[in-house]
């Protein structure tokens, strides 16, 4: 078995599939990348058993075959090879890697007991525009919790992809804040389908998805697994089989005051507060208070002192002077993933969630729980 492939394409493909490779598994094969060679292509696969990434690229090969290569070693070596053609050949139970003057022989494992994807192609449920889907994931997944062990099954460690009537809803929460993006349902016949996708999968998916709006992403569902296929790449993973709370119930329906603020100016002021008043690994508390034509941003701590900033605001309808206290990081995060010029803040009271909306956009909603003030 031998094949030839461009170094840059091979390095890119290995970098993609390596995101799913296990780094802590006791199962040796899960620390490897599967390389399946055909006469005109090579398919690379990484998997931790629950999360799998498969990428296919064109390559000139002489005959079909498959083997397992140590992931870390393979990825790092190929990334450091010179530009040009890479020749891969199975020789005496090893993988020979030749590029320019470089010539390596790497130990391999036989293609046994490695997770393979089921035949899911007939289970397509929707097709969405990659750019739109990527933006929606970016604007919701930032506030879901990341599970460092990769084993926690809780709705706060996942993103809900929910097909409901005329909409496709994406929702993320950590229990203190919630981001909700509502898209048009790409499959009008699918009126009710909930997919709770672990954040570890979503985080890698949103990085890899193309930004072009006209590039399609196909969604498949089979046996409590979700599959995302795009650009000769497949992301596959097991879903959490738990109930996501009714997110509509936590979004405030009534508004007693609305103000419009410059997004970047508010983000920068809150970032300064977050930097100055974070002490002893504790998050600071910021107070937001409207006073006619300005928003007063203030914070204090015995260890640091006090800080006050004033930002111009535009009154909405309705408007009344309001105040609230919260973790500034929760607003910095959302203001950093948005790309709009201004945002609207909706107050109900100092003990109810603060709601953030984007003017002229009806699909995005963000809420953050307040901190009770004295």
FENNORGI-V624345 format. One line per field, one symbol per residue. ss: DSSP state (~ for helix, > for strand, _ for the rest). psi: psi as a letter, one per 40 degrees, with the letter a starting at -180 (. if undefined). Layout:
ss->???
psi->???
//
This chain:
ss->_>>>>>~~~~~~~~~~~~~~_______~~~~>>>>>>___>>>>>>>___>>>>>>>>_>>___>>>>>>~~~~~~~~~~____>>>>>>>__>>>>>>__>>>>>>>>>_____________>>>>>>~~~~~~~~~~~~_____________~~~>>>>>>>__>>>>>>>___>>>>>>>>_______>>>>>>>~~~~~~~~~~_______>>>>>>>__>>>>>>__>>>>>>>_______~~~~______>>>>>>~~~~~~~~~~~~~~~_>__>___>>>>>>__>>>>>>>>___>>>>>>>>_>>_______>>>>_~~~~~~~~~~____>>>>>>______>>>>______>>>>>______
psi->hiihihdddddddddddedehheeiehddeeihhhhhadeihhhhiieddhhhhhhihihidiiiiihhhdddddddddeiiiahhhhhhhfeihhhhhbehhihhiiiigifhhiiigedefhdihihdddddddddededeiihhdeeehgidefihhhhhhbeihhhhiieeeihhhhhiihegdegehhhhghiddddddddddhiehdehihhhihhffiihhhiffihhiiiihgihhihdddehhdihehhihihddddddddddddddehiffiiihihhhhgceihhhiiiidddbihhihhiihiahihihiiihihdddddddddeifidiihhhidieeiihhhihieheehhhihiihhi.
//
